Amino acid sequence: MARVLKPEGRLILTSTGNNLFTKRFQEVLEHCRPGYEKEDFERLIWGTGLVLMKVRPLFSILGKAAWLANRGLSKHKKLSTLLFYPLFWLHLAEYAARVDYRPFNRLFVAVKRGN
């Protein structure tokens, strides 16, 4: 990806985390490899000309609760809807406040330094 980016081009990607919560569900979700934490991603881009600019949590505590409620109650549509949306809106507030409690996913933004 770094090779095809123009100088000052941005790489934006998301990945599952590499933490206990994520590892418990990787088999259920049929992920083929572990996710990445900030340190893992920095190791991957080292020497590529990419510089990590931003790491943002996705689906922290309340996001996890919303996801688990939705997954666990998928057969009970009304109950799932009642629980999912309030938790999801709280999760958005958590995200806006930049709370990071070992999130389920991470957003990485890296920029390619020009030649």
Summary of the structure (lengths in Angstrom):
residues: 115
radius of gyration: 16.6
end to end distance: 16.2
largest distance: 55.6
contacts: 313
relative contact order: 0.28
helix: 43%
strand: 21%
